[in-house]
Amino acid sequence: MQTTSMSQRENVERTAVVGLVLAAKRTDAGADVSALEREIDERVYRLYGLTREEVKLVEESAQR
């Protein structure tokens, strides 16, 4: 189980990555933020404790 400080830190880091995406898009609407979006996805998967199989299902359904 995560400690409060760990989950708070992760929340701050997740928020910072989202801020980077928004800043990049404000500067250039066509900016490639795919690496940052991938990082957000991976952080959310960890947040919810998804298994590799569950991540695969989520990613496959998102491609449809």
mmCIF file of the N, C-alpha and C atoms, coordinates in Angstrom:
data_MODEL
# 
_entry.id   MODEL 
# 
loop_
_atom_site.group_PDB 
_atom_site.id 
_atom_site.type_symbol 
_atom_site.label_atom_id 
_atom_site.label_alt_id 
_atom_site.label_comp_id 
_atom_site.label_asym_id 
_atom_site.label_entity_id 
_atom_site.label_seq_id 
_atom_site.pdbx_PDB_ins_code 
_atom_site.Cartn_x 
_atom_site.Cartn_y 
_atom_site.Cartn_z 
_atom_site.occupancy 
_atom_site.B_iso_or_equiv 
_atom_site.pdbx_formal_charge 
_atom_site.auth_seq_id 
_atom_site.auth_comp_id 
_atom_site.auth_asym_id 
_atom_site.auth_atom_id 
_atom_site.pdbx_PDB_model_num 
ATOM 1   N N  . MET A 1 1  ? 0.833   -1.188 0.000   1.00 0.00 ? 1  MET A N  1 
ATOM 2   C CA . MET A 1 1  ? 0.000   0.000  0.000   1.00 0.00 ? 1  MET A CA 1 
ATOM 3   C C  . MET A 1 1  ? 0.878   1.253  0.000   1.00 0.00 ? 1  MET A C  1 
ATOM 4   N N  . GLN A 1 2  ? 0.468   2.251  -0.762  1.00 0.00 ? 2  GLN A N  1 
ATOM 5   C CA . GLN A 1 2  ? 1.241   3.477  -0.835  1.00 0.00 ? 2  GLN A CA 1 
ATOM 6   C C  . GLN A 1 2  ? 1.039   4.307  0.419   1.00 0.00 ? 2  GLN A C  1 
ATOM 7   N N  . THR A 1 3  ? 2.082   4.990  0.817   1.00 0.00 ? 3  THR A N  1 
ATOM 8   C CA . THR A 1 3  ? 1.936   5.929  1.911   1.00 0.00 ? 3  THR A CA 1 
ATOM 9   C C  . THR A 1 3  ? 1.334   7.211  1.374   1.00 0.00 ? 3  THR A C  1 
ATOM 10  N N  . THR A 1 4  ? 0.822   8.028  2.267   1.00 0.00 ? 4  THR A N  1 
ATOM 11  C CA . THR A 1 4  ? 0.212   9.281  1.843   1.00 0.00 ? 4  THR A CA 1 
ATOM 12  C C  . THR A 1 4  ? 1.224   10.149 1.104   1.00 0.00 ? 4  THR A C  1 
ATOM 13  N N  . SER A 1 5  ? 2.442   10.244 1.627   1.00 0.00 ? 5  SER A N  1 
ATOM 14  C CA . SER A 1 5  ? 3.442   11.086 0.961   1.00 0.00 ? 5  SER A CA 1 
ATOM 15  C C  . SER A 1 5  ? 3.773   10.563 -0.431  1.00 0.00 ? 5  SER A C  1 
ATOM 16  N N  . MET A 1 6  ? 3.775   9.241  -0.608  1.00 0.00 ? 6  MET A N  1 
ATOM 17  C CA . MET A 1 6  ? 4.040   8.670  -1.935  1.00 0.00 ? 6  MET A CA 1 
ATOM 18  C C  . MET A 1 6  ? 2.904   9.026  -2.889  1.00 0.00 ? 6  MET A C  1 
ATOM 19  N N  . SER A 1 7  ? 1.668   8.872  -2.461  1.00 0.00 ? 7  SER A N  1 
ATOM 20  C CA . SER A 1 7  ? 0.561   9.166  -3.357  1.00 0.00 ? 7  SER A CA 1 
ATOM 21  C C  . SER A 1 7  ? 0.453   10.663 -3.609  1.00 0.00 ? 7  SER A C  1 
ATOM 22  N N  . GLN A 1 8  ? 0.771   11.500 -2.628  1.00 0.00 ? 8  GLN A N  1 
ATOM 23  C CA . GLN A 1 8  ? 0.780   12.944 -2.842  1.00 0.00 ? 8  GLN A CA 1 
ATOM 24  C C  . GLN A 1 8  ? 1.857   13.322 -3.844  1.00 0.00 ? 8  GLN A C  1 
ATOM 25  N N  . ARG A 1 9  ? 3.034   12.725 -3.692  1.00 0.00 ? 9  ARG A N  1 
ATOM 26  C CA . ARG A 1 9  ? 4.132   13.006 -4.619  1.00 0.00 ? 9  ARG A CA 1 
ATOM 27  C C  . ARG A 1 9  ? 3.749   12.584 -6.033  1.00 0.00 ? 9  ARG A C  1 
ATOM 28  N N  . GLU A 1 10 ? 3.171   11.406 -6.163  1.00 0.00 ? 10 GLU A N  1 
ATOM 29  C CA . GLU A 1 10 ? 2.751   10.915 -7.477  1.00 0.00 ? 10 GLU A CA 1 
ATOM 30  C C  . GLU A 1 10 ? 1.700   11.846 -8.076  1.00 0.00 ? 10 GLU A C  1 
ATOM 31  N N  . ASN A 1 11 ? 0.787   12.323 -7.269  1.00 0.00 ? 11 ASN A N  1 
ATOM 32  C CA . ASN A 1 11 ? -0.240  13.247 -7.751  1.00 0.00 ? 11 ASN A CA 1 
ATOM 33  C C  . ASN A 1 11 ? 0.391   14.540 -8.257  1.00 0.00 ? 11 ASN A C  1 
ATOM 34  N N  . VAL A 1 12 ? 1.350   15.063 -7.517  1.00 0.00 ? 12 VAL A N  1 
ATOM 35  C CA . VAL A 1 12 ? 2.050   16.282 -7.943  1.00 0.00 ? 12 VAL A CA 1 
ATOM 36  C C  . VAL A 1 12 ? 2.776   16.038 -9.264  1.00 0.00 ? 12 VAL A C  1 
ATOM 37  N N  . GLU A 1 13 ? 3.443   14.891 -9.378  1.00 0.00 ? 13 GLU A N  1 
ATOM 38  C CA . GLU A 1 13 ? 4.172   14.576 -10.606 1.00 0.00 ? 13 GLU A CA 1 
ATOM 39  C C  . GLU A 1 13 ? 3.223   14.408 -11.787 1.00 0.00 ? 13 GLU A C  1 
ATOM 40  N N  . ARG A 1 14 ? 2.110   13.729 -11.565 1.00 0.00 ? 14 ARG A N  1 
ATOM 41  C CA . ARG A 1 14 ? 1.115   13.526 -12.623 1.00 0.00 ? 14 ARG A CA 1 
ATOM 42  C C  . ARG A 1 14 ? 0.574   14.880 -13.087 1.00 0.00 ? 14 ARG A C  1 
ATOM 43  N N  . THR A 1 15 ? 0.268   15.731 -12.134 1.00 0.00 ? 15 THR A N  1 
ATOM 44  C CA . THR A 1 15 ? -0.246  17.057 -12.458 1.00 0.00 ? 15 THR A CA 1 
ATOM 45  C C  . THR A 1 15 ? 0.780   17.860 -13.245 1.00 0.00 ? 15 THR A C  1 
ATOM 46  N N  . ALA A 1 16 ? 2.042   17.730 -12.889 1.00 0.00 ? 16 ALA A N  1 
ATOM 47  C CA . ALA A 1 16 ? 3.099   18.445 -13.598 1.00 0.00 ? 16 ALA A CA 1 
ATOM 48  C C  . ALA A 1 16 ? 3.188   17.989 -15.055 1.00 0.00 ? 16 ALA A C  1 
ATOM 49  N N  . VAL A 1 17 ? 3.051   16.702 -15.298 1.00 0.00 ? 17 VAL A N  1 
ATOM 50  C CA . VAL A 1 17 ? 3.115   16.190 -16.676 1.00 0.00 ? 17 VAL A CA 1 
ATOM 51  C C  . VAL A 1 17 ? 1.928   16.715 -17.476 1.00 0.00 ? 17 VAL A C  1 
ATOM 52  N N  . VAL A 1 18 ? 0.756   16.727 -16.875 1.00 0.00 ? 18 VAL A N  1 
ATOM 53  C CA . VAL A 1 18 ? -0.421  17.279 -17.557 1.00 0.00 ? 18 VAL A CA 1 
ATOM 54  C C  . VAL A 1 18 ? -0.180  18.751 -17.874 1.00 0.00 ? 18 VAL A C  1 
ATOM 55  N N  . GLY A 1 19 ? 0.428   19.477 -16.951 1.00 0.00 ? 19 GLY A N  1 
ATOM 56  C CA . GLY A 1 19 ? 0.748   20.881 -17.184 1.00 0.00 ? 19 GLY A CA 1 
ATOM 57  C C  . GLY A 1 19 ? 1.695   21.066 -18.360 1.00 0.00 ? 19 GLY A C  1 
ATOM 58  N N  . LEU A 1 20 ? 2.646   20.170 -18.501 1.00 0.00 ? 20 LEU A N  1 
ATOM 59  C CA . LEU A 1 20 ? 3.569   20.232 -19.640 1.00 0.00 ? 20 LEU A CA 1 
ATOM 60  C C  . LEU A 1 20 ? 2.834   20.044 -20.964 1.00 0.00 ? 20 LEU A C  1 
ATOM 61  N N  . VAL A 1 21 ? 1.888   19.115 -20.990 1.00 0.00 ? 21 VAL A N  1 
ATOM 62  C CA . VAL A 1 21 ? 1.103   18.878 -22.203 1.00 0.00 ? 21 VAL A CA 1 
ATOM 63  C C  . VAL A 1 21 ? 0.314   20.137 -22.547 1.00 0.00 ? 21 VAL A C  1 
ATOM 64  N N  . LEU A 1 22 ? -0.360  20.699 -21.557 1.00 0.00 ? 22 LEU A N  1 
ATOM 65  C CA . LEU A 1 22 ? -1.177  21.886 -21.801 1.00 0.00 ? 22 LEU A CA 1 
ATOM 66  C C  . LEU A 1 22 ? -0.320  23.066 -22.269 1.00 0.00 ? 22 LEU A C  1 
ATOM 67  N N  . ALA A 1 23 ? 0.834   23.253 -21.641 1.00 0.00 ? 23 ALA A N  1 
ATOM 68  C CA . ALA A 1 23 ? 1.722   24.346 -22.029 1.00 0.00 ? 23 ALA A CA 1 
ATOM 69  C C  . ALA A 1 23 ? 2.217   24.168 -23.458 1.00 0.00 ? 23 ALA A C  1 
ATOM 70  N N  . ALA A 1 24 ? 2.585   22.949 -23.810 1.00 0.00 ? 24 ALA A N  1 
ATOM 71  C CA . ALA A 1 24 ? 3.066   22.680 -25.166 1.00 0.00 ? 24 ALA A CA 1 
ATOM 72  C C  . ALA A 1 24 ? 1.973   22.952 -26.191 1.00 0.00 ? 24 ALA A C  1 
ATOM 73  N N  . LYS A 1 25 ? 0.756   22.547 -25.875 1.00 0.00 ? 25 LYS A N  1 
ATOM 74  C CA . LYS A 1 25 ? -0.356  22.747 -26.800 1.00 0.00 ? 25 LYS A CA 1 
ATOM 75  C C  . LYS A 1 25 ? -0.755  24.217 -26.909 1.00 0.00 ? 25 LYS A C  1 
ATOM 76  N N  . ARG A 1 26 ? -0.605  24.976 -25.811 1.00 0.00 ? 26 ARG A N  1 
ATOM 77  C CA . ARG A 1 26 ? -0.885  26.418 -25.873 1.00 0.00 ? 26 ARG A CA 1 
ATOM 78  C C  . ARG A 1 26 ? 0.128   27.119 -26.774 1.00 0.00 ? 26 ARG A C  1 
ATOM 79  N N  . THR A 1 27 ? 1.373   26.660 -26.708 1.00 0.00 ? 27 THR A N  1 
ATOM 80  C CA . THR A 1 27 ? 2.435   27.251 -27.517 1.00 0.00 ? 27 THR A CA 1 
ATOM 81  C C  . THR A 1 27 ? 2.291   26.866 -28.978 1.00 0.00 ? 27 THR A C  1 
ATOM 82  N N  . ASP A 1 28 ? 1.974   25.585 -29.207 1.00 0.00 ? 28 ASP A N  1 
ATOM 83  C CA . ASP A 1 28 ? 1.861   25.062 -30.567 1.00 0.00 ? 28 ASP A CA 1 
ATOM 84  C C  . ASP A 1 28 ? 0.804   23.965 -30.566 1.00 0.00 ? 28 ASP A C  1 
ATOM 85  N N  . ALA A 1 29 ? -0.356  24.272 -31.115 1.00 0.00 ? 29 ALA A N  1 
ATOM 86  C CA . ALA A 1 29 ? -1.468  23.317 -31.100 1.00 0.00 ? 29 ALA A CA 1 
ATOM 87  C C  . ALA A 1 29 ? -1.101  22.001 -31.779 1.00 0.00 ? 29 ALA A C  1 
ATOM 88  N N  . GLY A 1 30 ? -0.124  22.025 -32.661 1.00 0.00 ? 30 GLY A N  1 
ATOM 89  C CA . GLY A 1 30 ? 0.287   20.812 -33.359 1.00 0.00 ? 30 GLY A CA 1 
ATOM 90  C C  . GLY A 1 30 ? 1.470   20.107 -32.715 1.00 0.00 ? 30 GLY A C  1 
ATOM 91  N N  . ALA A 1 31 ? 1.848   20.548 -31.528 1.00 0.00 ? 31 ALA A N  1 
ATOM 92  C CA . ALA A 1 31 ? 3.017   19.964 -30.850 1.00 0.00 ? 31 ALA A CA 1 
ATOM 93  C C  . ALA A 1 31 ? 2.811   18.468 -30.609 1.00 0.00 ? 31 ALA A C  1 
ATOM 94  N N  . ASP A 1 32 ? 3.880   17.719 -30.796 1.00 0.00 ? 32 ASP A N  1 
ATOM 95  C CA . ASP A 1 32 ? 3.841   16.281 -30.540 1.00 0.00 ? 32 ASP A CA 1 
ATOM 96  C C  . ASP A 1 32 ? 4.063   16.044 -29.049 1.00 0.00 ? 32 ASP A C  1 
ATOM 97  N N  . VAL A 1 33 ? 3.002   15.685 -28.377 1.00 0.00 ? 33 VAL A N  1 
ATOM 98  C CA . VAL A 1 33 ? 3.069   15.429 -26.938 1.00 0.00 ? 33 VAL A CA 1 
ATOM 99  C C  . VAL A 1 33 ? 2.805   13.948 -26.640 1.00 0.00 ? 33 VAL A C  1 
ATOM 100 N N  . SER A 1 34 ? 2.995   13.119 -27.647 1.00 0.00 ? 34 SER A N  1 
ATOM 101 C CA . SER A 1 34 ? 2.671   11.697 -27.491 1.00 0.00 ? 34 SER A CA 1 
ATOM 102 C C  . SER A 1 34 ? 3.488   11.032 -26.383 1.00 0.00 ? 34 SER A C  1 
ATOM 103 N N  . ALA A 1 35 ? 4.746   11.408 -26.220 1.00 0.00 ? 35 ALA A N  1 
ATOM 104 C CA . ALA A 1 35 ? 5.559   10.809 -25.154 1.00 0.00 ? 35 ALA A CA 1 
ATOM 105 C C  . ALA A 1 35 ? 5.022   11.204 -23.784 1.00 0.00 ? 35 ALA A C  1 
ATOM 106 N N  . LEU A 1 36 ? 4.612   12.458 -23.645 1.00 0.00 ? 36 LEU A N  1 
ATOM 107 C CA . LEU A 1 36 ? 4.040   12.904 -22.379 1.00 0.00 ? 36 LEU A CA 1 
ATOM 108 C C  . LEU A 1 36 ? 2.690   12.231 -22.120 1.00 0.00 ? 36 LEU A C  1 
ATOM 109 N N  . GLU A 1 37 ? 1.884   12.088 -23.165 1.00 0.00 ? 37 GLU A N  1 
ATOM 110 C CA . GLU A 1 37 ? 0.595   11.415 -23.011 1.00 0.00 ? 37 GLU A CA 1 
ATOM 111 C C  . GLU A 1 37 ? 0.793   9.957  -22.597 1.00 0.00 ? 37 GLU A C  1 
ATOM 112 N N  . ARG A 1 38 ? 1.804   9.333  -23.155 1.00 0.00 ? 38 ARG A N  1 
ATOM 113 C CA . ARG A 1 38 ? 2.118   7.944  -22.792 1.00 0.00 ? 38 ARG A CA 1 
ATOM 114 C C  . ARG A 1 38 ? 2.518   7.866  -21.314 1.00 0.00 ? 38 ARG A C  1 
ATOM 115 N N  . GLU A 1 39 ? 3.304   8.835  -20.874 1.00 0.00 ? 39 GLU A N  1 
ATOM 116 C CA . GLU A 1 39 ? 3.707   8.859  -19.468 1.00 0.00 ? 39 GLU A CA 1 
ATOM 117 C C  . GLU A 1 39 ? 2.489   9.015  -18.553 1.00 0.00 ? 39 GLU A C  1 
ATOM 118 N N  . ILE A 1 40 ? 1.558   9.864  -18.957 1.00 0.00 ? 40 ILE A N  1 
ATOM 119 C CA . ILE A 1 40 ? 0.329   10.030 -18.175 1.00 0.00 ? 40 ILE A CA 1 
ATOM 120 C C  . ILE A 1 40 ? -0.427  8.709  -18.124 1.00 0.00 ? 40 ILE A C  1 
ATOM 121 N N  . ASP A 1 41 ? -0.569  8.051  -19.276 1.00 0.00 ? 41 ASP A N  1 
ATOM 122 C CA . ASP A 1 41 ? -1.264  6.761  -19.318 1.00 0.00 ? 41 ASP A CA 1 
ATOM 123 C C  . ASP A 1 41 ? -0.635  5.776  -18.341 1.00 0.00 ? 41 ASP A C  1 
ATOM 124 N N  . GLU A 1 42 ? 0.690   5.663  -18.388 1.00 0.00 ? 42 GLU A N  1 
ATOM 125 C CA . GLU A 1 42 ? 1.379   4.702  -17.525 1.00 0.00 ? 42 GLU A CA 1 
ATOM 126 C C  . GLU A 1 42 ? 1.190   5.040  -16.048 1.00 0.00 ? 42 GLU A C  1 
ATOM 127 N N  . ARG A 1 43 ? 1.189   6.325  -15.720 1.00 0.00 ? 43 ARG A N  1 
ATOM 128 C CA . ARG A 1 43 ? 0.977   6.729  -14.326 1.00 0.00 ? 43 ARG A CA 1 
ATOM 129 C C  . ARG A 1 43 ? -0.435  6.389  -13.869 1.00 0.00 ? 43 ARG A C  1 
ATOM 130 N N  . VAL A 1 44 ? -1.407  6.574  -14.745 1.00 0.00 ? 44 VAL A N  1 
ATOM 131 C CA . VAL A 1 44 ? -2.794  6.241  -14.396 1.00 0.00 ? 44 VAL A CA 1 
ATOM 132 C C  . VAL A 1 44 ? -2.953  4.733  -14.227 1.00 0.00 ? 44 VAL A C  1 
ATOM 133 N N  . TYR A 1 45 ? -2.310  3.962  -15.092 1.00 0.00 ? 45 TYR A N  1 
ATOM 134 C CA . TYR A 1 45 ? -2.367  2.506  -14.953 1.00 0.00 ? 45 TYR A CA 1 
ATOM 135 C C  . TYR A 1 45 ? -1.820  2.082  -13.594 1.00 0.00 ? 45 TYR A C  1 
ATOM 136 N N  . ARG A 1 46 ? -0.702  2.685  -13.196 1.00 0.00 ? 46 ARG A N  1 
ATOM 137 C CA . ARG A 1 46 ? -0.127  2.370  -11.878 1.00 0.00 ? 46 ARG A CA 1 
ATOM 138 C C  . ARG A 1 46 ? -1.051  2.818  -10.755 1.00 0.00 ? 46 ARG A C  1 
ATOM 139 N N  . LEU A 1 47 ? -1.659  3.988  -10.919 1.00 0.00 ? 47 LEU A N  1 
ATOM 140 C CA . LEU A 1 47 ? -2.566  4.515  -9.907  1.00 0.00 ? 47 LEU A CA 1 
ATOM 141 C C  . LEU A 1 47 ? -3.686  3.513  -9.613  1.00 0.00 ? 47 LEU A C  1 
ATOM 142 N N  . TYR A 1 48 ? -4.217  2.907  -10.668 1.00 0.00 ? 48 TYR A N  1 
ATOM 143 C CA . TYR A 1 48 ? -5.312  1.959  -10.504 1.00 0.00 ? 48 TYR A CA 1 
ATOM 144 C C  . TYR A 1 48 ? -4.835  0.514  -10.356 1.00 0.00 ? 48 TYR A C  1 
ATOM 145 N N  . GLY A 1 49 ? -3.533  0.309  -10.369 1.00 0.00 ? 49 GLY A N  1 
ATOM 146 C CA . GLY A 1 49 ? -2.996  -1.026 -10.151 1.00 0.00 ? 49 GLY A CA 1 
ATOM 147 C C  . GLY A 1 49 ? -3.350  -2.016 -11.245 1.00 0.00 ? 49 GLY A C  1 
ATOM 148 N N  . LEU A 1 50 ? -3.410  -1.537 -12.491 1.00 0.00 ? 50 LEU A N  1 
ATOM 149 C CA . LEU A 1 50 ? -3.772  -2.425 -13.596 1.00 0.00 ? 50 LEU A CA 1 
ATOM 150 C C  . LEU A 1 50 ? -2.650  -3.412 -13.894 1.00 0.00 ? 50 LEU A C  1 
ATOM 151 N N  . THR A 1 51 ? -3.062  -4.625 -14.222 1.00 0.00 ? 51 THR A N  1 
ATOM 152 C CA . THR A 1 51 ? -2.110  -5.647 -14.638 1.00 0.00 ? 51 THR A CA 1 
ATOM 153 C C  . THR A 1 51 ? -1.746  -5.411 -16.108 1.00 0.00 ? 51 THR A C  1 
ATOM 154 N N  . ARG A 1 52 ? -0.726  -6.104 -16.573 1.00 0.00 ? 52 ARG A N  1 
ATOM 155 C CA . ARG A 1 52 ? -0.342  -5.977 -17.994 1.00 0.00 ? 52 ARG A CA 1 
ATOM 156 C C  . ARG A 1 52 ? -1.506  -6.351 -18.912 1.00 0.00 ? 52 ARG A C  1 
ATOM 157 N N  . GLU A 1 53 ? -2.241  -7.381 -18.512 1.00 0.00 ? 53 GLU A N  1 
ATOM 158 C CA . GLU A 1 53 ? -3.376  -7.820 -19.322 1.00 0.00 ? 53 GLU A CA 1 
ATOM 159 C C  . GLU A 1 53 ? -4.457  -6.736 -19.372 1.00 0.00 ? 53 GLU A C  1 
ATOM 160 N N  . GLU A 1 54 ? -4.708  -6.094 -18.240 1.00 0.00 ? 54 GLU A N  1 
ATOM 161 C CA . GLU A 1 54 ? -5.707  -5.027 -18.198 1.00 0.00 ? 54 GLU A CA 1 
ATOM 162 C C  . GLU A 1 54 ? -5.261  -3.815 -19.015 1.00 0.00 ? 54 GLU A C  1 
ATOM 163 N N  . VAL A 1 55 ? -3.989  -3.483 -18.931 1.00 0.00 ? 55 VAL A N  1 
ATOM 164 C CA . VAL A 1 55 ? -3.456  -2.377 -19.724 1.00 0.00 ? 55 VAL A CA 1 
ATOM 165 C C  . VAL A 1 55 ? -3.628  -2.683 -21.205 1.00 0.00 ? 55 VAL A C  1 
ATOM 166 N N  . LYS A 1 56 ? -3.347  -3.906 -21.586 1.00 0.00 ? 56 LYS A N  1 
ATOM 167 C CA . LYS A 1 56 ? -3.496  -4.305 -22.989 1.00 0.00 ? 56 LYS A CA 1 
ATOM 168 C C  . LYS A 1 56 ? -4.940  -4.131 -23.450 1.00 0.00 ? 56 LYS A C  1 
ATOM 169 N N  . LEU A 1 57 ? -5.895  -4.532 -22.627 1.00 0.00 ? 57 LEU A N  1 
ATOM 170 C CA . LEU A 1 57 ? -7.313  -4.368 -22.966 1.00 0.00 ? 57 LEU A CA 1 
ATOM 171 C C  . LEU A 1 57 ? -7.676  -2.894 -23.131 1.00 0.00 ? 57 LEU A C  1 
ATOM 172 N N  . VAL A 1 58 ? -7.208  -2.061 -22.215 1.00 0.00 ? 58 VAL A N  1 
ATOM 173 C CA . VAL A 1 58 ? -7.492  -0.629 -22.281 1.00 0.00 ? 58 VAL A CA 1 
ATOM 174 C C  . VAL A 1 58 ? -6.909  -0.038 -23.559 1.00 0.00 ? 58 VAL A C  1 
ATOM 175 N N  . GLU A 1 59 ? -5.665  -0.358 -23.846 1.00 0.00 ? 59 GLU A N  1 
ATOM 176 C CA . GLU A 1 59 ? -5.017  0.208  -25.023 1.00 0.00 ? 59 GLU A CA 1 
ATOM 177 C C  . GLU A 1 59 ? -5.638  -0.280 -26.325 1.00 0.00 ? 59 GLU A C  1 
ATOM 178 N N  . GLU A 1 60 ? -6.017  -1.544 -26.350 1.00 0.00 ? 60 GLU A N  1 
ATOM 179 C CA . GLU A 1 60 ? -6.671  -2.065 -27.561 1.00 0.00 ? 60 GLU A CA 1 
ATOM 180 C C  . GLU A 1 60 ? -8.012  -1.404 -27.779 1.00 0.00 ? 60 GLU A C  1 
ATOM 181 N N  . SER A 1 61 ? -8.770  -1.190 -26.709 1.00 0.00 ? 61 SER A N  1 
ATOM 182 C CA . SER A 1 61 ? -10.087 -0.568 -26.872 1.00 0.00 ? 61 SER A CA 1 
ATOM 183 C C  . SER A 1 61 ? -9.959  0.906  -27.243 1.00 0.00 ? 61 SER A C  1 
ATOM 184 N N  . ALA A 1 62 ? -8.882  1.558  -26.822 1.00 0.00 ? 62 ALA A N  1 
ATOM 185 C CA . ALA A 1 62 ? -8.673  2.964  -27.155 1.00 0.00 ? 62 ALA A CA 1 
ATOM 186 C C  . ALA A 1 62 ? -8.315  3.146  -28.625 1.00 0.00 ? 62 ALA A C  1 
ATOM 187 N N  . GLN A 1 63 ? -7.782  2.119  -29.268 1.00 0.00 ? 63 GLN A N  1 
ATOM 188 C CA . GLN A 1 63 ? -7.385  2.203  -30.680 1.00 0.00 ? 63 GLN A CA 1 
ATOM 189 C C  . GLN A 1 63 ? -8.558  2.037  -31.617 1.00 0.00 ? 63 GLN A C  1 
ATOM 190 N N  . ARG A 1 64 ? -9.676  1.594  -31.111 1.00 0.00 ? 64 ARG A N  1 
ATOM 191 C CA . ARG A 1 64 ? -10.850 1.351  -31.986 1.00 0.00 ? 64 ARG A CA 1 
ATOM 192 C C  . ARG A 1 64 ? -11.549 2.617  -32.351 1.00 0.00 ? 64 ARG A C  1 
# 
